[in-house]
């Protein structure tokens, strides 16, 4: 961002993302007098703001609301000197120093070190009605919304460990839970699959997919249409046989009060493509070997779900956030790049 004199301010650290990983990084970086700038992104606070109760975060024996935890974290970071601005990164130029970030607000931010904590977004399945009903009986988080469906019949879409976890959690509240999976075998681990299959309130629809979700924002979800095919992936069979539907594709109307997606997450890393930051095949940031948040590109660090496809917990995200700040501080010191170490780098003239 430009200063009053027309020069561009160069930050020591910019943190992209304001979920629990970004906030933890901001607290540690601010306490190290790095005066971090935190870019809050399109969904400030990340996925945790959708969680009504967090019961497994250290230090809160009675639990705490996800939004409250985020608000407390932001206040704590601001107390130590972190600055927050709205805006997401549209483009990143990382081949030169300092790094340059173009924001959705048309501002340009420059920084010596970059911490990426942009998280991951839940995948949707493309069913008719999902745009209108997301948040109105359709959810991507059973922990957040399961209690709203006490005594109802609900659907979980997916076949991995996350889907089994969602189904088992929902079975505490719902009368019945139907797991809809597009194949005839689960991707889930044996232990999770066994727990779900042995539960009296959980049943399965094999070789099935969700085609439509019924309801309104006033009534919530009232039902859905599933499609089945003996060879699996029935929606593909419908598309291949259009305009005449495959005779083996069957439709089933079910009356449910809730639908939960559990088909994985997409890391928010599109702005890093082609920058030199290495990503895995799913888009997660790859960090260097060993216990570090360093990426293949010097000066760029990653924290939280954007680099963690396995744990995806608030407590682990917070831990990697603190690690990223400590790694960034050490990297700046080793390269003598902190503002107080090299005053002539504090601003640079825009040409």
Phi, psi and omega per residue, in radians:
X1 nan 2.581 -3.074
X2 -1.400 2.613 3.039
X3 -1.594 3.086 -3.128
X4 -1.132 -0.387 -3.119
X5 -1.565 0.043 -3.136
X6 1.578 -0.043 3.111
X7 -1.479 2.755 3.130
X8 -1.666 2.155 3.101
X9 -1.272 2.307 3.095
X10 -1.829 2.057 -3.139
X11 -1.430 2.659 2.979
X12 -1.216 -0.835 -3.088
X13 -2.431 2.313 2.936
X14 -2.040 2.323 3.133
X15 -1.946 2.116 -3.134
X16 -1.707 1.915 -3.114
X17 2.070 2.435 -3.072
X18 -2.221 0.469 2.972
X19 -1.347 -2.902 -3.047
X20 -1.127 -0.559 3.098
X21 -1.185 -0.809 3.134
X22 -1.118 -0.679 3.139
X23 -1.189 -0.710 3.095
X24 -1.090 -0.752 3.086
X25 -1.071 -0.695 -3.121
X26 -1.133 -0.703 3.135
X27 -1.102 -0.831 -3.113
X28 -1.188 -0.715 3.141
X29 -1.183 -0.672 3.136
X30 -1.178 -0.690 3.121
X31 -1.185 -0.335 3.072
X32 -1.584 0.187 3.124
X33 1.086 0.568 3.088
X34 -1.584 -0.097 3.108
X35 0.812 1.056 -3.052
X36 -1.184 2.576 2.982
X37 -1.793 2.204 -3.119
X38 -1.902 2.138 3.078
X39 -1.604 2.022 -2.959
X40 -1.346 -0.399 3.085
X41 1.351 -3.127 -3.067
X42 -1.248 -0.377 3.136
X43 -2.235 1.370 -3.106
X44 -0.923 2.296 3.132
X45 1.639 -0.301 3.079
X46 1.212 -2.816 -3.013
X47 -1.142 -0.429 -3.082
X48 -1.130 -0.425 3.140
X49 -1.175 -0.285 3.119
X50 -1.567 -0.054 -3.082
X51 -1.669 2.104 -3.079
X52 -1.269 -0.600 -3.124
X53 -2.472 2.213 3.073
X54 -1.914 1.970 -3.039
X55 -1.880 -0.083 -3.059
X56 -2.055 0.394 3.113
X57 -1.684 2.238 -3.048
X58 -0.966 2.301 3.038
X59 1.730 -0.021 -3.141
X60 -2.219 1.369 -3.059
X61 -1.088 -0.430 3.128
X62 -1.716 0.115 -3.115
X63 1.454 2.918 3.109
X64 -2.683 2.529 3.090
X65 -1.171 2.527 -3.135
X66 -1.035 -0.759 3.132
X67 -1.112 -0.722 3.136
X68 -1.127 -0.696 3.124
X69 -1.087 -0.738 3.114
X70 -1.145 -0.772 -3.129
X71 -1.093 -0.689 3.099
X72 -1.151 -0.718 3.121
X73 -1.103 -0.711 3.119
X74 -1.135 -0.777 3.124
X75 -1.070 -0.668 3.128
X76 -1.141 -0.756 3.126
X77 -1.137 -0.734 3.128
X78 -1.131 -0.607 3.125
X79 -1.038 -0.604 -3.111
X80 -1.586 -0.031 3.028
X81 1.992 0.133 3.084
X82 -1.278 2.525 3.112
X83 -1.958 2.377 -3.109
X84 -2.016 2.352 3.044
X85 -2.372 2.598 3.087
X86 -1.421 2.555 3.106
X87 2.440 2.496 3.080
X88 -1.930 2.784 -3.106
X89 -1.453 2.092 3.093
X90 -1.553 -0.595 -3.116
X91 -2.664 2.484 -3.129
X92 -2.191 2.219 3.045
X93 -1.881 1.862 -2.987
X94 -2.044 0.056 -3.124
X95 -1.379 -0.301 3.125
X96 -2.055 2.808 3.072
X97 -1.962 2.401 -0.069
X98 -1.252 2.831 3.087
X99 -1.178 2.644 -3.124
X100 -2.216 2.248 -3.120
X101 -2.095 2.189 3.058
X102 -1.688 2.199 -3.036
X103 -1.730 2.861 3.096
X104 -1.146 -0.288 3.111
X105 -1.517 0.041 -3.076
X106 1.335 0.032 3.037
X107 -1.350 2.751 3.053
X108 -2.100 2.248 -3.131
X109 -2.029 2.366 3.081
X110 -2.068 2.543 -3.067
X111 -2.688 2.651 3.090
X112 -1.431 -0.637 3.117
X113 -2.246 2.584 -3.072
X114 -2.280 2.247 3.039
X115 -1.969 2.092 -3.136
X116 -1.718 2.041 3.136
X117 -2.383 0.873 -3.012
X118 -1.481 -0.066 3.046
X119 1.224 -2.816 -3.133
X120 -2.464 2.587 -3.126
X121 -1.863 2.457 -3.132
X122 -1.148 2.433 3.076
X123 -1.318 2.522 2.991
X124 -1.815 2.920 -3.047
X125 -1.892 -0.107 3.097
X126 1.455 0.387 3.110
X127 -1.320 2.543 3.055
X128 -1.069 2.304 3.107
X129 1.693 -0.149 -3.058
X130 -1.217 -0.595 3.127
X131 -1.069 -0.766 -3.097
X132 -1.281 -0.578 -2.948
X133 -1.799 -0.024 3.074
X134 -1.080 2.127 -3.070
X135 1.585 -0.067 3.135
X136 -2.171 0.847 -3.092
X137 1.928 -0.312 3.008
X138 -1.819 2.277 -3.023
X139 -2.522 2.777 3.008
X140 -1.962 0.229 -3.063
X141 -2.572 1.790 3.125
X142 -1.152 -0.653 3.126
X143 -1.053 -0.627 -3.123
X144 -1.267 -0.754 -2.880
X145 -2.105 -0.021 -3.066
X146 -1.024 -0.678 -3.080
X147 -1.141 -0.339 3.108
X148 -1.277 -0.182 -3.044
X149 -2.001 0.519 3.101
X150 -1.057 2.218 3.106
X151 1.410 0.098 -3.125
X152 -1.843 2.986 2.988
X153 -1.733 2.351 -3.082
X154 -2.346 2.853 3.113
X155 -2.047 2.469 2.939
X156 -2.072 2.215 3.138
X157 -1.772 2.111 3.126
X158 2.538 2.940 -3.107
X159 -2.443 0.171 -3.135
X160 -1.730 -3.005 3.128
X161 -1.025 -0.683 -3.140
X162 -1.063 -0.714 3.134
X163 -1.140 -0.699 3.125
X164 -1.159 -0.715 3.101
X165 -1.074 -0.756 3.119
X166 -1.085 -0.794 -3.110
X167 -1.094 -0.769 3.141
X168 -1.138 -0.659 3.102
X169 -1.168 -0.786 -3.114
X170 -1.135 -0.502 -3.135
X171 -1.114 -0.275 3.074
X172 -1.239 -0.412 -3.038
X173 -2.024 -0.783 -3.010
X174 -1.344 2.704 3.021
X175 -1.194 -0.710 3.114
X176 -2.571 2.615 3.098
X177 -2.211 2.176 3.105
X178 -1.931 2.091 3.093
X179 -1.569 2.127 -3.126
X180 -1.837 2.077 -3.083
X181 -2.302 2.377 -3.008
X182 -1.364 -0.084 3.074
X183 -2.095 -3.086 -3.124
X184 -1.835 0.202 3.031
X185 -2.546 2.650 -3.066
X186 -1.502 2.685 2.999
X187 -1.583 -0.157 -3.060
X188 -1.170 2.764 3.059
X189 -1.103 2.741 -3.078
X190 -1.007 -0.730 -3.066
X191 -1.191 -0.700 3.137
X192 -1.231 -0.693 3.117
X193 -1.104 -0.728 -3.133
X194 -1.131 -0.735 3.127
X195 -1.050 -0.744 -3.129
X196 -1.215 -0.742 -3.102
X197 -1.182 -0.524 -3.105
X198 -1.498 -0.119 -3.115
X199 -1.367 2.316 -3.062
X200 -1.151 -0.451 -3.057
X201 -1.670 0.008 -3.081
X202 -1.965 2.232 3.046
X203 -2.210 2.952 -3.017
X204 -2.204 2.518 2.941
X205 -2.004 1.844 -3.098
X206 -1.482 2.705 3.121
X207 0.886 0.714 -3.047
X208 -2.268 2.673 3.067
X209 -2.444 2.762 3.116
X210 -1.498 2.114 -3.107
X211 -1.738 -0.789 -3.097
X212 -2.444 2.612 3.005
X213 -2.079 2.283 -3.100
X214 -1.845 2.621 3.120
X215 2.398 -3.093 3.095
X216 -2.402 2.971 3.091
X217 -1.199 -0.386 3.105
X218 -1.381 -0.739 -3.069
X219 -1.648 -0.309 -2.987
X220 1.387 -2.988 3.114
X221 -1.211 2.323 3.127
X222 -2.068 -0.274 -3.118
X223 3.129 -3.083 -3.121
X224 -2.783 2.837 3.017
X225 -2.033 2.190 3.054
X226 -1.834 2.642 3.024
X227 -2.113 2.519 -3.099
X228 -2.200 2.582 2.985
X229 -2.579 2.382 -3.067
X230 -1.061 -0.403 3.131
X231 -1.678 0.076 -3.141
X232 1.475 3.034 3.129
X233 0.798 1.002 -3.046
X234 -1.117 -0.527 3.134
X235 -1.139 -0.607 3.062
X236 -1.126 -0.703 3.119
X237 -1.098 -0.673 3.098
X238 -1.104 -0.763 -3.134
X239 -1.140 -0.689 -3.108
X240 -1.209 -0.501 -3.084
X241 -1.708 0.030 3.131
X242 -1.046 2.560 0.036
X243 -1.424 -0.196 3.123
X244 -1.627 2.131 -3.083
X245 -1.181 2.510 3.089
X246 -1.035 2.323 -3.100
X247 -1.078 -0.448 -3.109
X248 -1.487 -0.093 3.093
X249 -1.505 2.059 -3.129
X250 -1.883 2.552 3.109
X251 -1.875 2.508 3.123
X252 -2.362 2.199 3.072
X253 -1.652 2.227 3.138
X254 -2.141 2.555 3.117
X255 -1.800 1.905 -3.105
X256 -2.368 2.760 3.125
X257 -1.816 -0.058 -3.140
X258 -2.788 2.581 3.087
X259 -2.270 2.319 -3.117
X260 -2.174 2.203 3.078
X261 -1.566 2.296 3.078
X262 -2.464 1.055 -3.059
X263 -2.048 0.454 3.036
X264 1.738 3.117 -3.095
X265 -2.280 2.682 3.102
X266 -1.947 2.068 3.113
X267 -1.083 2.467 -3.124
X268 -1.528 1.331 -3.039
X269 -2.247 0.255 -3.071
X270 -1.028 -0.548 -3.110
X271 -1.262 -0.166 -3.126
X272 -1.697 -0.098 -3.117
X273 -1.109 2.263 3.131
X274 1.396 0.189 -3.084
X275 -1.681 -0.224 -3.033
X276 1.802 -0.228 3.018
X277 -1.365 2.150 -3.054
X278 -1.400 2.372 3.130
X279 -2.113 2.645 3.038
X280 -1.441 -3.106 -3.043
X281 -1.129 -0.379 3.113
X282 -1.630 -0.119 3.123
X283 1.778 -0.006 3.077
X284 -1.248 2.526 3.101
X285 -1.253 2.316 3.070
X286 -1.584 2.264 3.082
X287 -1.814 2.856 -3.087
X288 -1.185 2.821 -3.119
X289 -1.103 2.600 -3.130
X290 1.652 3.137 -3.116
X291 -1.460 1.491 -3.108
X292 -2.662 2.751 3.048
X293 -1.822 0.117 -3.141
X294 -1.170 2.476 3.055
X295 -1.779 -3.113 3.126
X296 -1.176 -0.295 -3.132
X297 -1.787 2.028 -3.093
X298 -0.993 2.339 3.117
X299 1.607 -0.086 3.112
X300 -1.984 2.270 -3.081
X301 -2.232 2.735 -3.084
X302 -2.321 2.546 -3.104
X303 -2.589 2.599 3.043
X304 1.464 -2.774 -3.033
X305 -1.101 -0.341 -3.130
X306 -1.179 -0.350 3.101
X307 -2.150 0.084 -3.056
X308 -2.205 1.652 3.120
X309 -1.448 -0.079 -2.988
X310 -1.808 -0.987 -3.003
X311 -1.444 -0.964 3.073
X312 0.892 0.837 3.093
X313 -2.017 2.693 -3.140
X314 -1.062 -0.697 -3.072
X315 -1.205 -0.650 3.119
X316 -1.282 -0.617 3.080
X317 -1.097 -0.748 3.109
X318 -1.092 -0.699 3.131
X319 -1.089 -0.808 3.131
X320 -1.210 -0.476 3.057
X321 -1.106 -0.783 3.104
X322 -1.136 -0.680 3.101
X323 -1.064 -0.748 -3.121
X324 -1.090 -0.719 3.118
X325 -1.137 -0.740 3.113
X326 -1.148 -0.702 3.101
X327 -1.132 -0.717 -3.140
X328 -1.162 -0.728 3.116
X329 -1.063 -0.788 3.138
X330 -1.116 -0.702 -3.135
X331 -1.122 -0.729 3.112
X332 -1.119 -0.719 3.125
X333 -1.135 -0.767 -3.116
X334 -1.116 -0.549 -3.124
X335 -1.738 0.144 3.117
X336 0.855 0.833 -3.047
X337 -1.930 0.021 3.115
X338 -1.173 2.624 -3.051
X339 -0.983 -0.729 -3.089
X340 -1.260 -0.372 3.123
X341 -1.369 -0.555 -3.076
X342 -2.384 1.375 -3.049
X343 -0.962 -0.523 -3.088
X344 -1.228 -0.186 3.091
X345 -1.657 -0.022 -3.024
X346 -1.102 -0.622 3.029
X347 -2.432 2.780 3.031
X348 -2.377 2.568 -3.074
X349 -1.339 2.285 3.043
X350 -1.314 2.270 -3.121
X351 -1.543 nan nan
